Amino acid sequence: MTERMPSSEDTLRVMDKACAISGTFIAGLPDCPIAQPISAAELAEKFNDPLPEGSSDPAEALASWMERGESGIVASAGPRFFGFVVGGVTPAALGGDWLASALDQSGGIWAGSPAVAETELAVLRWLKELFHLPSDWPGVMTNGATTGNLIGLAAARQWAGQRLGFDPAIDGLFGQPRIPVIVSDATHASVIKALGTLGFGRGSVERTPAPSGRLDVSALASCLGKQAEPVIVVATAGEVNSGQFDDLAAISEICSRHVPGAWLHVDAAFGLFAAASPRFAHRLDGIDKADSVSSDAHKWLNVPYDSGFVFVRDEVALRAAFSASGPYLSGSAGWDADDFSPEMSRRFRALPAWCALKAFGRSGYQHLVDRCVDHARSLASWIDATDGFALLNREAFLQAPFNVVCFRLEHADIAPEELDALNRSAVTAIQKDGRVFITGTKWNGVTALRAAFVNWSTTEHDVDLLKQVLAETGATLLAPNRGNR
């Protein structure tokens, strides 16, 4: 059998097809259902085809996938998705991402693509300017803040090990002196995952309280005072359930007084963007005293998945954690990203970030952050004033509002366990309804709902629709209990 090999004409037809499918999808984002009711088994059946025996039209392959996958697409790029903390995709970022795929550059070493390396360095420089971080901090783009946390903590592990007389990257941790790690009760799961990956052990970290979503600095000082070794401390800028910020200035001061040394890592997956707005930049006071900071770009930078970045003060520790060599990799003439990251094969994720920053500029991101926080405040005020709803972490949010609102349905005559079930039902009902999308969580032991605002295209109309859906859902679920008062 003679197989027909694709041609450049096929490539152009495929790009046209992709543009047409994507254009239809994007045009429908403001009004389409956010998620469609389909089970895992139903969607799996749509993909239950045997491997094709022969080749076929590559443009039709795209149409074939869309036919199968459309019912499982979540419109998370649209203006009415308020789940998790998921940004949209700006027009410039989308164009940059398409171009990055077409160019198909290898971004691990400078010699693989000088354009990739220099673009990434420019993006990192712009981000430090946007966030008012020290200009001499080295950094690297990642596939998200989870890997950013891993990179920052790997550099911290290297720093601590060398202070204790061994090289973690070469010697490992087995049989070596203990490296204490202190986190808070509000630390994100990605940090704990990174610590487990790095060999610290998920269950061996020291935990301090985080009332109202903020690390207790007095508890940290007490815990740190009991440690005789160099210590790694993790703080949070933007707690995922309430948007609260740890007191980075106080934490960095406590760390500076620990004589054996303390490495401060800040998980700032979305909170780092507070620095883009004069209204909220003070929430990050002290971050310039940190030793490593990680953040997501596919959140408030509004670039496509997957994208993030990390900055580390100590370049020697960072390189020691990740640099690798091989005869076929020698001869690079410039900056090699794989000396700063576990990735050696890397896509050109700096290009959509460069395009987004170029198109929006400093003022664009300031406006985006301000508008998103205003949306959150509008929702929180409505919840606080609406019968049947309760704003959780109320005092902290009203004093220091940010972009995440945590709340729940409340009724004085419903038992706590029934109320938790009612709130779980609310999440399911809202997602099934499809007009908006929120997610559930746990806050201080109770089931809660949360809405996050990070999308550039969200308008006041979208927020009003969210309020309407919440009101309708609350009325439906609480109706059987109204007469019990």
C-alpha positions as a printed Julia matrix, in Angstrom:
485×3 Matrix{Float64}:
   0.0    0.0    0.0
   1.41   3.38  -0.98
   0.9    6.04   1.64
   0.33   9.62   0.64
   2.7   11.91   2.58
   1.38  15.31   3.72
   2.4   18.37   1.73
   2.8   22.07   2.46
  -0.59  22.57   0.84
  -2.04  20.18   3.43
  -0.5   22.27   6.18
  -2.17  25.41   4.87
  -5.53  23.64   4.57
  -5.19  22.35   8.13
  -4.41  25.83   9.39
  -7.48  27.19   7.6
  -9.6   24.43   9.13
  -8.21  25.08  12.59
  -8.9   28.78  12.17
 -12.49  28.12  11.11
 -13.19  25.71  13.99
 -11.49  27.98  16.51
 -13.29  31.05  15.18
 -16.68  29.4   15.63
 -15.76  28.34  19.16
 -14.44  31.76  20.19
 -17.41  33.59  18.69
 -19.71  31.44  20.81
 -17.86  31.85  24.12
 -20.01  34.72  25.46
 -23.22  32.68  25.16
 -22.44  28.97  24.95
 -23.01  26.54  27.86
 -19.88  26.51  30.01
 -19.99  22.73  30.37
 -22.28  20.11  28.88
 -23.83  17.25  30.85
 -21.97  14.18  29.61
 -20.64  11.22  31.56
 -17.12   9.88  31.39
 -18.42   6.66  29.85
 -20.38   8.52  27.16
 -17.41  10.65  26.17
 -15.02   7.7   26.23
 -17.31   5.85  23.83
 -16.99   8.68  21.31
 -13.23   8.06  21.23
 -13.48   4.27  21.21
 -12.11   3.86  17.68
  -9.36   1.43  16.67
  -6.08   2.84  15.43
  -6.57   3.84  11.77
  -4.89   1.45   9.37
  -4.23   4.01   6.68
  -3.73   7.74   6.27
  -6.52  10.24   5.69
  -7.08  13.92   5.03
  -5.29  15.83   7.85
  -7.81  18.69   7.74
 -10.63  16.24   8.26
  -8.82  14.85  11.32
  -9.48  18.18  13.07
 -13.17  18.1   12.17
 -13.35  14.48  13.31
 -11.89  15.35  16.7
 -14.22  18.31  17.17
 -17.2   16.09  16.41
 -16.11  13.69  19.14
 -14.73  16.11  21.72
 -17.08  19.08  21.53
 -19.45  17.78  24.19
 -16.54  17.47  26.63
 -15.1   20.95  26.11
 -15.34  23.31  29.08
 -15.57  26.95  28.03
 -12.99  27.99  30.62
 -11.58  30.61  28.26
 -14.89  32.48  28.3
 -16.13  35.35  30.46
 -18.56  33.32  32.6
 -16.09  30.74  33.93
 -15.42  31.52  37.59
 -14.09  28.12  38.68
 -10.65  27.41  40.14
  -8.44  30.41  39.15
  -8.4   30.13  35.37
  -7.63  33.01  33.04
  -8.76  33.48  29.48
  -6.6   33.99  26.41
  -6.04  37.49  25.09
  -6.1   37.93  21.3
  -2.37  38.66  21.17
  -1.54  35.65  23.35
  -3.63  33.36  21.14
  -1.85  34.6   18.04
   1.5   34.12  19.71
   0.6   30.58  20.74
  -0.48  29.63  17.21
   2.75  31.08  15.84
   4.78  29.21  18.47
   3.22  25.94  17.32
   3.86  26.72  13.66
   7.49  27.63  14.31
   7.93  24.51  16.49
  11.15  25.69  18.14
  13.22  23.73  20.64
  13.62  25.99  23.66
  15.96  24.07  25.94
  19.29  25.57  24.9
  20.26  28.78  23.13
  21.72  26.92  20.16
  18.37  25.15  19.63
  16.68  28.49  18.97
  18.38  31.79  19.77
  15.03  33.54  19.18
  13.35  31.45  21.91
  16.1   32.16  24.43
  16.18  35.88  23.85
  12.38  36.17  23.83
  12.2   34.33  27.15
  14.83  36.57  28.69
  12.86  39.61  27.5
   9.64  38.23  29.01
  11.35  37.56  32.33
  12.76  41.08  32.34
   9.33  42.58  31.58
   7.69  40.51  34.32
  10.21  41.72  36.89
   9.47  45.28  35.8
   5.71  44.69  36.01
   5.96  43.19  39.49
   8.75  45.45  40.82
  11.06  42.52  41.54
  14.87  42.85  41.72
  16.22  43.12  38.19
  19.17  40.82  38.86
  17.09  37.79  39.87
  17.48  34.91  37.4
  14.36  33.1   36.34
  12.81  30.73  33.84
   9.42  30.1   32.27
   7.67  26.9   33.32
   4.51  24.97  32.53
   2.83  26.47  35.6
   3.25  27.52  39.22
   3.36  23.87  40.34
   6.64  23.39  38.48
   7.65  26.89  39.56
   7.21  25.82  43.18
   9.26  22.7   42.5
  12.07  24.75  40.94
  12.17  27.27  43.77
  12.13  24.54  46.39
  14.79  22.53  44.54
  17.07  25.57  44.68
  16.22  25.91  48.37
  17.08  22.25  48.92
  20.42  22.82  47.2
  21.16  25.89  49.32
  20.27  24.14  52.59
  22.18  20.98  51.75
  25.33  22.87  50.91
  25.08  24.69  54.25
  24.82  21.3   55.92
  27.88  19.98  54.09
  26.46  17.95  51.22
  25.23  18.43  47.64
  21.61  17.27  47.32
  21.71  17.12  43.51
  24.72  14.78  43.61
  24.49  13.05  46.99
  20.72  12.84  47.41
  18.91  13.18  50.73
  19.19   9.61  51.99
  21.37   9.45  55.11
  21.95  13.21  55.11
  21.09  15.76  57.81
  17.42  16.78  57.96
  16.29  19.93  56.17
  13.22  21.32  58.0
  10.42  22.79  55.88
   7.74  25.03  57.39
   4.42  25.64  55.62
   1.03  26.9   56.77
  -2.37  25.25  56.94
  -3.3   27.37  53.9
  -0.36  26.27  51.74
  -1.48  25.11  48.3
  -1.45  21.41  47.45
   1.05  22.05  44.64
   3.69  23.01  47.21
   3.14  19.81  49.16
   3.27  17.84  45.91
   6.58  19.51  45.0
   8.02  18.74  48.43
   7.06  15.09  48.04
   8.64  14.98  44.58
  11.85  16.51  45.93
  12.19  13.87  48.63
  11.26  15.95  51.67
   8.16  13.83  52.3
   4.65  15.24  52.2
   4.02  14.23  55.78
   7.27  15.49  57.27
   6.72  19.23  56.88
   6.07  21.49  59.87
   2.65  23.15  59.68
   1.69  26.47  61.26
  -1.84  27.86  61.65
  -3.31  30.2   59.04
  -6.38  31.86  60.55
  -8.47  33.67  57.93
  -6.16  32.27  55.24
  -2.99  34.05  56.47
   0.05  32.41  58.06
   0.31  33.14  61.81
   3.63  34.99  62.04
   3.98  34.48  65.79
   3.53  30.74  65.33
   6.12  30.83  62.56
   8.6   32.64  64.8
   8.05  30.06  67.53
   8.44  27.14  65.13
  11.52  28.61  63.5
  13.1   29.25  66.88
  13.04  25.51  67.61
  15.08  24.65  64.52
  18.87  24.35  64.76
  19.37  23.79  61.02
  18.92  25.89  57.89
  15.19  25.99  57.22
  12.94  26.37  54.17
   9.84  28.52  54.79
   6.91  28.68  52.35
   4.59  31.7   52.28
   1.54  32.39  50.12
   0.57  35.47  48.13
  -3.06  34.86  47.21
  -4.62  32.01  49.2
  -6.69  29.93  46.82
  -9.99  29.97  48.79
 -10.03  33.55  50.03
  -7.39  35.48  48.08
  -5.62  36.53  51.27
  -1.91  37.36  51.49
   0.62  36.31  54.09
   2.49  39.16  55.79
   5.59  38.82  53.64
   7.42  41.72  55.29
   7.05  40.19  58.76
   7.84  36.69  57.52
  10.99  37.8   55.7
  12.14  39.65  58.82
  11.65  36.52  60.95
  13.55  34.46  58.4
  16.44  36.95  58.35
  16.9   36.51  62.11
  17.33  32.73  61.91
  21.09  32.4   62.38
  21.57  29.05  60.54
  19.69  30.65  57.65
  16.14  30.46  56.29
  15.14  30.32  52.63
  11.8   32.03  51.96
   9.82  30.69  49.01
   6.63  32.5   48.01
   3.87  30.7   46.14
   2.3   33.64  44.28
   0.39  31.74  41.61
  -2.05  34.6   41.07
  -1.28  36.98  43.94
   1.89  38.28  42.33
  -0.29  40.23  39.91
  -1.37  42.49  42.78
   1.92  44.27  42.13
   0.58  45.43  38.75
  -1.94  47.71  40.49
  -1.08  50.61  42.82
  -4.3   49.76  44.69
  -3.03  46.34  45.76
   0.77  46.37  45.41
   1.2   46.89  49.17
  -0.1   43.34  49.73
   3.29  42.18  48.44
   5.47  44.36  50.68
   8.54  42.29  51.55
   8.44  40.01  48.51
  11.72  41.48  47.32
  13.29  39.91  50.43
  12.18  36.42  49.36
  14.61  33.88  47.93
  12.28  32.43  45.31
   8.88  33.38  43.88
   6.68  31.33  41.55
   3.56  32.32  39.62
   1.23  31.22  36.84
   0.97  32.97  33.48
  -2.17  31.06  32.45
  -4.0   32.79  35.28
  -3.91  36.6   35.31
  -1.46  37.05  32.45
  -4.24  35.43  30.37
  -2.04  33.34  28.1
  -2.89  29.77  26.97
  -2.18  26.7   29.04
   0.4   25.74  30.04
   2.55  28.63  31.22
   4.19  29.91  34.39
   7.44  31.36  35.67
   9.73  31.4   38.67
  12.43  33.74  39.94
  15.26  32.67  42.29
  17.68  34.99  44.03
  20.6   32.51  44.22
  21.67  31.6   40.69
  24.4   29.28  41.94
  21.9   27.15  43.87
  19.47  27.16  40.97
  22.05  26.03  38.44
  23.41  23.38  40.8
  19.91  21.91  41.13
  19.23  21.57  37.39
  22.26  21.98  35.14
  23.11  18.92  33.05
  25.62  18.29  30.31
  26.21  15.91  27.44
  28.57  15.92  24.47
  25.79  16.58  21.99
  24.51  19.52  24.07
  27.81  21.4   24.13
  28.58  24.52  22.16
  25.68  26.73  23.24
  26.5   30.38  22.65
  24.09  31.97  25.12
  21.49  31.47  27.85
  20.34  27.85  28.27
  16.92  27.5   29.89
  17.53  23.87  30.8
  20.15  24.98  33.34
  17.28  26.49  35.36
  14.5   23.93  34.96
  13.84  20.18  34.99
  12.63  20.48  31.38
  15.1   19.89  28.56
  12.5   19.73  25.81
  10.43  22.9   26.03
   7.92  24.53  23.71
   8.13  28.22  22.84
   5.8   29.3   25.66
   7.57  32.66  25.95
   6.08  33.82  22.63
   2.41  34.1   23.7
   3.59  35.74  26.94
   5.68  38.24  24.97
   2.76  39.04  22.69
   0.37  39.43  25.63
   2.7   41.79  27.48
   3.47  43.73  24.31
  -0.21  44.23  23.51
  -1.54  44.96  27.03
   1.41  46.79  28.54
   1.65  47.87  32.17
  -1.56  49.91  32.09
  -3.53  47.07  30.54
  -2.65  44.65  33.32
  -3.27  47.28  35.97
  -6.75  47.82  34.54
  -7.36  44.06  34.32
  -6.44  43.46  37.98
  -8.48  46.42  39.17
 -11.53  45.36  37.16
 -11.38  41.75  38.35
 -11.17  42.79  42.0
 -14.08  45.17  41.47
 -16.09  42.24  40.06
 -15.24  40.19  43.16
 -16.26  43.02  45.48
 -19.55  43.4   43.61
 -20.34  39.71  44.06
 -19.25  39.72  47.71
 -21.43  42.74  48.49
 -24.4   41.06  46.85
 -23.84  37.83  48.8
 -23.46  39.73  52.05
 -26.78  41.47  51.48
 -28.77  38.51  50.13
 -30.92  36.29  52.33
 -29.89  32.64  52.18
 -26.21  33.33  51.51
 -23.25  33.89  53.77
 -19.92  35.47  52.87
 -17.21  33.33  54.41
 -14.01  34.88  55.75
 -16.14  38.01  55.76
 -14.08  40.31  57.95
 -10.81  39.52  56.18
 -12.36  39.92  52.72
 -14.12  43.2   53.48
 -10.91  44.61  54.96
  -8.7   43.35  52.14
 -10.76  42.27  49.11
  -9.1   40.52  46.21
 -10.28  38.39  43.29
 -11.62  35.24  45.01
 -14.97  35.12  46.81
 -15.77  32.26  49.2
 -19.39  31.85  50.27
 -22.19  29.35  50.88
 -25.89  28.83  51.13
 -27.09  29.24  54.73
 -30.29  28.48  56.6
 -30.71  28.62  60.36
 -33.03  25.59  60.49
 -30.85  23.18  58.51
 -28.42  20.87  60.3
 -24.73  21.39  59.45
 -24.29  18.1   57.61
 -27.44  18.73  55.57
 -26.25  22.24  54.81
 -22.96  20.84  53.5
 -24.91  18.48  51.24
 -27.07  21.38  50.08
 -24.0   23.39  49.07
 -22.57  20.43  47.19
 -25.87  20.19  45.36
 -25.63  23.89  44.54
 -22.27  23.42  42.81
 -23.64  20.49  40.81
 -26.81  22.38  39.85
 -24.93  25.5   38.73
 -22.45  23.55  36.64
 -25.26  21.51  35.08
 -27.25  24.66  34.33
 -24.35  25.79  32.13
 -24.83  29.56  32.15
 -21.96  30.14  34.57
 -19.36  27.91  36.23
 -18.17  27.94  39.84
 -16.43  25.33  41.97
 -16.78  24.02  45.49
 -14.27  23.87  48.31
 -13.89  23.43  52.07
 -13.41  26.42  54.34
 -12.88  25.98  58.08
 -14.43  22.54  57.9
 -17.6   23.47  56.0
 -18.54  22.97  52.37
 -18.39  26.22  50.45
 -18.69  27.74  47.0
 -16.07  29.95  45.41
 -15.84  32.26  42.45
 -12.58  33.61  41.03
 -12.22  36.56  38.68
  -9.17  36.55  36.38
 -10.54  36.65  32.83
  -9.89  39.72  30.67
 -13.25  39.39  28.92
 -15.54  39.21  31.98
 -17.97  42.13  32.15
 -20.43  43.47  34.71
 -23.17  41.73  32.71
 -21.44  38.39  33.33
 -21.24  39.12  37.06
 -24.93  40.04  37.1
 -25.73  36.74  35.39
 -23.71  34.92  38.07
 -25.78  36.64  40.77
 -28.99  35.7   38.95
 -28.0   32.03  38.7
 -26.99  31.98  42.36
 -30.29  33.57  43.38
 -32.3   31.05  41.34
 -30.28  28.12  42.67
 -30.59  29.32  46.24
 -34.33  29.81  45.91
 -34.8   26.31  44.48
 -32.66  24.51  47.03
 -33.82  26.46  50.07
 -37.51  26.51  49.13
 -38.41  23.31  51.06
 -37.03  24.91  54.22
 -38.6   28.37  53.9
 -41.78  27.3   55.63
 -39.93  25.9   58.64
 -39.14  29.34  60.04
